[in-house]
């Protein structure tokens, strides 16, 4: 059958427009995904900072915490509170950590001086590592489930939920961290750095757009 050049041109224009529209939609979707990734990386950096942890370490702990109902924001707050209570005890000799260092640490370390050395050791660790050492000492002292809950809650709210993950040197946390690493769920430092740079570029672009709008309105 004879096909006119007009119909061929019409067909090309139609499919060409569809291809362009599809490419534009794909580009928009990719940009949205990149922005979402950058936002997540930025939040992760903030959570890691207040937790006194690296982004890799915080991510490793966050996957385990979510299995017991603790979301990333809550986990970061728990590490932050724990570090603050630890600092309060070292600086003032009071606060939520007092009972632990007077009743548990003296027992495991053999003296008040040993308990203070333990506190200083914890202070030099990351937030997650310090919390793990805290629980290790409770286990060493033979603390019951109820006692562990009391001493943990005195440092940060809802940390009782983390006990199953912290037992036996943090076996639970290690299991979920290994799984997250195996399935590629942990963002590496390079990706986080690039995401942060992208976030800055987006911010600068937004400032340029707003500045252009302001200048346009002023000229009008």
C-alpha positions as CSV (number, residue, x, y, z in Angstrom):
1,X,0.0,0.0,0.0
2,X,1.2,3.5,-0.8
3,X,2.1,5.6,2.2
4,X,2.2,9.4,1.6
5,X,5.1,11.5,2.8
6,X,2.6,13.6,4.8
7,X,1.5,10.5,6.8
8,X,5.2,9.5,7.4
9,X,6.0,13.0,8.6
10,X,2.9,13.0,10.9
11,X,4.0,9.6,12.3
12,X,7.5,10.7,13.0
13,X,6.4,13.9,14.7
14,X,4.0,11.9,16.9
15,X,6.5,9.3,18.0
16,X,9.3,11.9,18.2
17,X,7.2,14.0,20.6
18,X,6.4,10.9,22.6
19,X,10.1,10.0,22.9
20,X,10.9,13.6,24.0
21,X,8.1,13.5,26.5
22,X,9.3,10.1,27.8
23,X,12.9,11.3,28.1
24,X,11.7,14.4,30.0
25,X,9.6,12.4,32.4
26,X,12.6,10.0,32.9
27,X,14.9,12.9,33.6
28,X,12.4,14.4,36.1
29,X,12.2,11.1,37.9
30,X,16.0,10.7,38.0
31,X,16.3,14.2,39.4
32,X,13.7,13.5,42.0
33,X,15.5,10.3,43.0
34,X,18.8,12.2,43.2
35,X,17.3,14.9,45.4
36,X,15.7,12.3,47.7
37,X,19.1,10.6,48.0
38,X,20.8,13.9,48.8
39,X,18.2,14.7,51.4
40,X,18.6,11.3,53.0
41,X,22.4,11.6,53.0
42,X,22.2,15.1,54.6
43,X,19.9,13.8,57.3
44,X,22.3,10.8,57.9
45,X,25.2,13.2,58.4
46,X,23.3,15.2,60.9
47,X,22.2,12.0,62.8
48,X,25.7,10.6,62.8
49,X,27.1,13.9,64.1
50,X,24.8,14.2,67.1
51,X,25.4,10.5,67.8
52,X,29.2,11.0,67.9
53,X,29.5,8.4,65.2
54,X,30.7,8.0,61.6
55,X,28.0,7.8,58.9
56,X,28.9,4.2,58.3
57,X,28.7,3.3,62.0
58,X,25.4,5.0,62.5
59,X,23.9,3.3,59.4
60,X,25.0,-0.1,60.7
61,X,23.2,0.5,64.0
62,X,20.1,2.1,62.4
63,X,19.1,-1.1,60.5
64,X,19.1,-3.2,63.7
65,X,17.3,-0.5,65.7
66,X,14.5,-0.4,63.2
67,X,13.8,-4.1,63.7
68,X,12.8,-3.3,67.4
69,X,10.8,-0.2,66.5
70,X,13.4,2.5,67.0
71,X,13.5,4.8,64.0
72,X,16.7,6.6,63.0
73,X,15.8,10.0,64.5
74,X,15.0,8.3,67.9
75,X,18.2,6.3,67.7
76,X,20.3,9.5,67.1
77,X,18.5,11.1,70.1
78,X,19.3,8.1,72.3
79,X,23.0,8.3,71.5
80,X,23.0,12.0,72.0
81,X,21.3,11.7,75.4
82,X,23.7,8.9,76.4
83,X,26.7,11.0,75.6
84,X,25.3,14.0,77.5
85,X,24.6,11.9,80.6
86,X,28.1,10.5,80.4
87,X,29.6,14.0,80.1
88,X,27.5,15.2,83.0
89,X,28.8,12.4,85.3
90,X,32.5,13.1,84.3
91,X,32.1,16.9,84.7
92,X,29.8,17.1,87.7
93,X,29.8,13.7,89.2
94,X,26.0,13.6,89.0
95,X,23.1,12.9,86.6
96,X,21.7,9.8,85.1
97,X,25.0,7.9,85.0
98,X,25.7,8.2,88.7
99,X,23.9,5.0,89.8
100,X,25.7,2.9,87.1
101,X,29.2,4.2,88.0
102,X,28.7,4.0,91.7
103,X,27.0,0.6,91.8
104,X,28.0,-1.3,88.6
105,X,31.3,0.2,87.5
106,X,32.9,0.1,90.9
107,X,32.1,-3.6,91.0
108,X,33.5,-4.4,87.6
109,X,36.5,-2.1,87.8
110,X,37.3,-2.7,91.4
111,X,37.3,0.8,92.7
112,X,35.9,4.3,92.4
113,X,39.1,5.3,90.5
114,X,38.6,2.4,88.1
115,X,34.9,3.5,87.6
116,X,36.1,7.0,86.6
117,X,38.6,5.6,84.2
118,X,35.9,3.6,82.6
119,X,33.8,6.7,82.2
120,X,36.7,8.5,80.6
121,X,37.2,5.5,78.3
122,X,33.6,5.6,77.3
123,X,33.9,9.3,76.6
124,X,36.6,8.7,74.1
125,X,34.5,6.1,72.2
126,X,31.8,6.8,69.6
127,X,28.3,7.0,70.9
128,X,27.4,3.5,69.7
129,X,30.6,1.9,71.0
130,X,30.2,3.6,74.4
131,X,26.6,2.3,74.8
132,X,27.8,-1.2,73.9
133,X,30.6,-1.0,76.5
134,X,28.0,0.2,79.0
135,X,25.8,-2.9,78.4
136,X,28.9,-5.2,78.4
137,X,29.7,-4.0,81.9
138,X,26.1,-4.6,83.0
139,X,26.3,-8.1,81.7
140,X,29.7,-8.6,83.4
141,X,28.2,-7.5,86.7
142,X,25.4,-10.0,86.3
143,X,22.6,-7.4,86.0
144,X,19.1,-8.8,85.5
145,X,16.8,-7.8,82.7
146,X,15.0,-5.3,85.0
147,X,18.3,-3.8,86.2
148,X,19.6,-3.4,82.7
149,X,16.4,-1.6,81.8
150,X,16.7,0.7,84.8
151,X,20.3,1.6,84.1
152,X,19.7,2.1,80.3
153,X,16.6,4.2,80.8
154,X,18.5,6.4,83.2
155,X,20.8,7.4,80.3
156,X,18.3,7.6,77.5
157,X,14.6,6.9,77.0
158,X,13.4,3.7,75.2
159,X,16.8,2.1,75.2
160,X,15.3,-0.9,76.9
161,X,14.1,-1.8,73.3
162,X,17.7,-2.1,72.3
163,X,18.7,-4.8,74.9
164,X,18.1,-7.8,72.6
165,X,20.5,-6.2,70.1
166,X,23.1,-5.2,72.6
167,X,23.4,-8.5,74.4
168,X,26.5,-10.7,74.0
169,X,28.7,-8.0,72.6
170,X,26.1,-6.6,70.3
171,X,25.3,-9.8,68.3
172,X,22.0,-8.5,67.2
173,X,23.4,-5.2,65.8
174,X,26.2,-7.1,64.1
175,X,23.8,-9.4,62.4
176,X,21.7,-6.6,60.9
177,X,24.7,-4.6,60.0
178,X,26.2,-7.5,58.1
179,X,22.9,-8.1,56.3
180,X,22.6,-4.4,55.3
181,X,26.2,-4.4,54.0
182,X,25.6,-7.6,52.1
183,X,22.5,-6.2,50.4
184,X,24.1,-2.9,49.5
185,X,21.9,-0.8,51.8
186,X,24.8,1.2,53.4
187,X,25.8,4.4,51.6
188,X,29.6,4.7,51.4
189,X,31.5,7.9,52.3
190,X,32.1,8.8,48.7
191,X,28.4,8.7,47.9
192,X,27.5,10.7,50.9
193,X,30.1,13.3,50.0
194,X,28.8,13.6,46.5
195,X,25.2,13.8,47.7
196,X,26.2,16.7,50.1
197,X,27.9,18.5,47.2
198,X,24.7,18.0,45.1
199,X,22.6,19.4,48.0
200,X,24.8,22.5,48.1
201,X,24.5,23.0,44.3
202,X,20.7,22.7,44.6
203,X,20.7,25.3,47.4
204,X,22.9,27.7,45.3
205,X,20.6,27.2,42.3
206,X,17.5,28.0,44.3
207,X,19.2,31.2,45.6
208,X,20.0,32.2,42.0
209,X,16.4,31.6,40.9
210,X,15.0,33.6,43.9
211,X,17.5,36.4,43.1
212,X,16.4,36.5,39.5
213,X,12.8,36.7,40.5
214,X,13.5,39.5,42.9
215,X,15.4,41.5,40.3
216,X,12.6,40.9,37.7
217,X,9.9,42.2,40.1
218,X,12.1,45.2,41.1
219,X,12.6,46.2,37.5
220,X,8.8,46.0,36.9
